[in-house]
Amino acid sequence: MSEITIYHYLFLGLALFVIGIAGSIISKHVIKVLISIEFILTGVNINFITFASYCDCPKFNGYITALFYMAIGALELAVAIYIFYLMYSKKQSENIEKYGDL
C-alpha cells in the first residue's frame, strides 16, 4: 500500500482551488459563485495545514492562519448571502448578469 505524502495533500488543495476558480468564472448563479469562493478558501486552508504539519511543527503558524481564514470565510459568506438577499428582493433573479449596476 502506498502512504499518503505531502504531495497528495498539496494536489487536493490545488484541485479544490482550481475547481473554485473555474466555478467562479463559469457560473452565472450567485450562490454557485459563493460556493466556488468557499472551495478556493478550503483549498488554501488545506495547503496551510499541510505546510504547518510537514514544515512548521513547533510554531503553529499554518494552523492559526487556517483558523483565521475559516473565520473570515464564514463572515464573508454570511455578509454575501445577506447582500444577495437584499438584491434578490429588488431584482427577483439569481442570474449574476442582472446585477451589473453595482
C-alpha positions as CSV (number, residue, x, y, z in Angstrom):
1,M,0.0,0.0,0.0
2,S,1.2,3.5,-0.7
3,E,1.5,6.0,2.0
4,I,-0.2,9.4,1.9
5,T,2.5,12.1,1.4
6,I,2.7,15.8,1.3
7,Y,2.1,15.8,-2.4
8,H,-1.3,14.1,-2.0
9,Y,-2.4,16.9,0.3
10,L,-1.0,19.6,-2.0
11,F,-2.7,18.1,-5.0
12,L,-6.0,18.0,-3.1
13,G,-5.6,21.7,-2.2
14,L,-4.7,22.6,-5.8
15,A,-7.7,20.6,-7.1
16,L,-10.1,22.4,-4.8
17,F,-8.5,25.8,-5.7
18,V,-8.8,25.1,-9.5
19,I,-12.4,23.9,-9.1
20,G,-13.2,27.0,-7.2
21,I,-11.6,29.3,-9.8
22,A,-13.3,27.5,-12.6
23,G,-16.7,27.6,-10.9
24,S,-16.5,31.3,-10.1
25,I,-15.6,32.1,-13.7
26,I,-18.0,29.8,-15.4
27,S,-21.1,30.1,-13.2
28,K,-23.8,32.7,-13.7
29,H,-25.7,31.9,-10.5
30,V,-24.8,34.0,-7.4
31,I,-25.0,31.1,-4.9
32,K,-22.8,28.9,-7.1
33,V,-20.2,31.7,-7.2
34,L,-20.2,32.0,-3.4
35,I,-19.8,28.2,-3.0
36,S,-16.9,28.4,-5.5
37,I,-15.2,31.1,-3.4
38,E,-15.6,28.7,-0.4
39,F,-13.9,26.0,-2.4
40,I,-11.0,28.4,-3.1
41,L,-10.7,29.2,0.6
42,T,-10.8,25.5,1.5
43,G,-8.0,24.7,-1.0
44,V,-5.8,27.4,0.5
45,N,-6.6,26.2,4.1
46,I,-5.6,22.6,3.1
47,N,-2.3,23.9,1.9
48,F,-1.7,26.0,5.0
49,I,-2.4,22.9,7.2
50,T,-0.2,20.7,5.1
51,F,2.8,23.1,5.3
52,A,2.2,23.6,9.0
53,S,2.1,19.8,9.5
54,Y,5.2,19.0,7.5
55,C,7.4,22.1,7.8
56,D,6.4,24.3,10.7
57,C,5.6,22.0,13.7
58,P,6.7,24.0,16.7
59,K,5.4,27.4,15.6
60,F,1.8,26.5,14.6
61,N,1.6,29.5,12.2
62,G,-0.2,27.5,9.5
63,Y,-2.9,26.3,11.9
64,I,-3.5,29.8,13.2
65,T,-3.7,31.2,9.7
66,A,-6.1,28.5,8.6
67,L,-8.4,29.1,11.5
68,F,-8.2,32.9,10.7
69,Y,-9.2,32.2,7.1
70,M,-12.0,29.9,8.2
71,A,-13.4,32.7,10.4
72,I,-13.0,35.2,7.6
73,G,-14.7,32.8,5.1
74,A,-17.7,32.3,7.4
75,L,-18.1,36.0,7.9
76,E,-17.7,36.6,4.2
77,L,-20.3,34.1,3.3
78,A,-22.8,35.4,5.8
79,V,-22.4,39.0,4.6
80,A,-22.6,37.9,0.9
81,I,-25.8,35.9,1.4
82,Y,-27.4,38.9,3.2
83,I,-26.3,41.2,0.4
84,F,-27.7,38.7,-2.2
85,Y,-31.0,38.6,-0.2
86,L,-31.3,42.4,-0.4
87,M,-30.5,42.4,-4.1
88,Y,-32.8,39.5,-4.9
89,S,-35.7,41.2,-3.2
90,K,-35.4,44.0,-5.8
91,K,-34.4,42.1,-9.0
92,Q,-36.1,38.7,-8.4
93,S,-33.3,36.9,-10.2
94,E,-30.4,34.7,-9.3
95,N,-28.5,35.4,-12.6
96,I,-25.3,37.4,-11.9
97,E,-25.6,39.3,-15.1
98,K,-28.8,41.1,-13.8
99,Y,-26.7,42.8,-11.0
100,G,-24.3,44.7,-13.3
101,D,-25.5,48.1,-11.9
102,L,-23.5,47.6,-8.7
